[in-house]
């Protein structure tokens, strides 16, 4: 059986999250962060280019705090 987890959700603040598969130790992961005027996006890819995690959040004028929150997930 494939151990991938496919789940997409929206938080009460309208944030969109997507978890493609569980994290395992020993994998190389790459993180991309985009901080814009009104929102920020965080994406994590494995060395094969598969999306492991992505998260979109409105920054509400607090971009640094928003990205910290996204990275804590």
N, C-alpha and C positions, 0 to 999 in steps of 0.2 A: 504494500500500500504506500502511496506517495505521502510523505510527511509534511507537505506544504500546507500552509494555513492561508486561506483567502478570506479576508475580512475587510470590509470598508465601512466606516462609520462617520457620523457627524456629531460633534460635541454640542453642548447647549449654546456655545458661543459661535456656532456655525463653522467650526474648524473641520476640515476633512482629513481623515487619516486612512492609511492603507498599510496593512501588514501582509507582506507576501509570503514569508516563511519564518520559522523560528531561528534565532541566532544560535550558532554553535561555535565552540572555541576552536581555534586553529584555522580560521578562515580569514583571508584578507578582505577587508571592507573599505569602501571609499565613500566619503561623505561630501555632499554638495549642499551649499547654503546660499540662498538668494534672499537678500533683504531689500525690499522695495519701500516705496512711500507709504503704502497702506497695508502691506502684507509681507509675510516671509514664507519661504518654502524650504524644507529640509528633505533630502533624499539620501538613502544609503543603498549602495550597490555592492554586489560581491564581485570577485575578480572575473566572473563570466558575464558581467553586465546585467545580472538579474536584480530587479528592485526588491530590496529586503524590507525597507520601510520608507514611507513618505508621509509628510505632514504639511498641511497648509494652515496658516493662522493669520488672522487680521492682527496687525500690530497695535492698533488703538493708540498710536503716538508713543509707544514704548518698545521700539524694535529690539534693543538689547535684552530686555527682560523676556520678550516673546521668544527669541531664539534660545535663550537659556532654558526656558520652559520646554521647548521642543526637544532640546538635546537631553533633557532629564528623562524623557520618555524612553 
